[in-house]
Amino acid sequence: MAEYLIRAGARAAPLTAREIAADAGTSDATVVRAARSLGFENLRQLRQALGESQVPDIASRFTATVSASPVGHLALENAIARQVEDLEGLHRRIPPADFDRACDMLASTPQIWWSGTGPSASLADYAAFLCRRHGFPSGTLTHAGADHADELLAVQANHVIVLFAYGRIHRYVRVLLAHAATVGAQVVLVTDVLGPNLDRPIAVRLNAGRGAPSMFASHGQTVVLIESLVLGTASADPQRSEGALSTLNSLRHELAGVPLNVDPS
C-alpha cells in the first residue's frame, strides 16, 4: 500500500477506500489499516495529506524518467518493465462487469463520440478510426475552447461519449458532462482518479492511468484499453464488423487496382 500511495500521490486523494483498494489490488480494510500504520488517525487524514502533495511538473517528470535510462537501450527496457506493471494493474482496476457494460453501450448506440484533448486527442482519433473500420459510426470531440461548442451540437440522445480525462477536472469536461446529461447521452469515463469529484453522473468509469505520477506520462494502458473496447464492441455484432471490413477491402481494391487484404487494426 505504501508503494501504491507513493506512486499515486495527489491523484489518490479524491478516491474512496473501495476505489483505492480496487486500484491497488487489495481490500478496503487493508487501506484503512495502512492509513493508521502510516501515522494517520483515519483515511480522511491520509487523503488530505495526499491532496496537499504536489505532482511534479512535466520537466521534472521527464528528468526523472531519463535519469533512470542513461543509455539509449535502457529507455526501452525500463519502458517495457513499466508497461508490464501498468497493464497488470489495469487488469485489476477494471471489473469485468464494467468493461462488458461499456462494450454493450458502444455496440447499441447509433453514434460513438471519443473525446480528449492534448495527447488524448490523438487517442480519440485512433479510437474513432478503429470503430469506423469495424462498422460502428464514430466521431471525435477534441477541442477545449470555444470550438468545443460546435462539436457538442452534434451530440444527441442515445449517443455514447467515451471521455479521456486525467488529473484535473477541466472546464470543457464539466461543460461536456452537463450537455450530455441535458440531451440524454451516456458517458464512459476513462480516467486515472477522476469520478468521485464530478457532479454529473457517469454510466461507466474505467480506471486507466498514465504510469507513475513522478515519471513521464505513458498512454500504453489507454491504447490497450481502446483496442480492447473496439474488439469487445465488435464481438457483440461480428457480422457487422465482417461486412464493414469486407467493404473496406473492396474499396481498397478498387482504389489500388490490385487486391489488398487490410489488417482490421
C-alpha positions, 0 to 999 in steps of 0.5 A: 500500500505504501508503494501504491500511495507513493506512486499515486500521490495527489491523484489518490486523494479524491478516491474512496477506500473501495476505489483505492483498494480496487486500484491497488489490488487489495481490500478496503480494510487493508487501506484503512489499516495502512492509513493508521500504520502510516501515522494517520488517525483515519483515511480522511487524514491520509487523503488530505495529506495526499491532496496537499502533495504536489505532482511534479511538473512535466520537466521534472517528470521527464528528468526523472524518467531519463535519469533512470535510462542513461543509455539509449537501450535502457529507455526501452527496457525500463519502458517495457518493465513499466508497461508490464506493471501498468497493464497488470494493474489495469487488469485489476482496476477494471471489473469485468462487469464494467468493461462488458457494460461499456462494450454493450453501450458502444455496440447499441448506440447509433453514434460513438463520440471519443473525446480528449484533448492534448495527447488524448486527442490523438487517442480519440482519433485512433479510437474513432478510426478503429470503430469506423473500420469495424462498422460502428459510426464514430466521431471525435470531440477534441477541442477545449475552447470555444470550438468545443461548442460546435462539436457538442451540437452534434451530440444527441440522445442515445449517443455514447461519449467515451471521455479521456480525462486525467488529473484535473477536472477541466472546464470543457469536461464539466461543460461536456458532462452537463450537455450530455446529461441535458440531451440524454447521452451516456458517458464512459469515463476513462480516467486515472482518479477522476469520478468521485469529484464530478457532479454529473453522473457517469454510466461507466468509469474505467480506471486507466492511468498514465504510469507513475505520477513522478515519471513521464506520462505513458498512454500504453494502458489507454491504447490497450484499453481502446483496442480492447473496447473496439474488439469487445464492441465488435464481438457483440455484432461480428457480422457487422464488423465482417461486412464493414471490413469486407467493404473496406477491402473492396474499396481498397481494391478498387482504389489500388487496382490490385487486391489488398487484404487490410489488417482490421487494426 
